[in-house]
Amino acid sequence: MSDLRDLYQEVILDHNRSPRNFGALPQCNRKADGHNPLCGDVVTVYLTVADGRVADLRFEGKGCAISVASASIMTELIKGRTVAEARAVFAHFRAVVTGSEDHEESLDEDLDKLQVLSGVREFPMRVKCATLAWHTLAAALDDKGETVVTE
Ligand code: ZN
């Protein structure tokens, strides 16, 4: 189990060091800002939604390693999915990081990547760091513009 934990740690640090899909997306048609006041994490998520599909997405922001890694992994997993799939992946991710069983079974193998963040379920403060980018993604999908993680 500790080997697995080390591996997870390594993946998180790697995403934090070199976040994927990082930077503004000038041609985006949806955008939202997220803020986690408990930790000070801030993130902006940019989406290009076309024909009900997330054709492209990028993020900017700064915060702790968990928040940055989670945003980076999110962009990799959401790009190319339909809006409905994106919401389902978020529901699954929430189950992974909170340890609730409801959506625990994976929609597809790609989502196993989310397990690297499962360790945060033991640290309720960290759950908000992990879910910030996802709540911001949901706000962008809903065209809400801004979100503060409160749960
Ligand atoms: Zn944080």
Residues whose N, C-alpha, C, O or C-beta is under 5 A from the ligand:
A	BS01	ZN	C39 D41 G63 C64 S67 C129
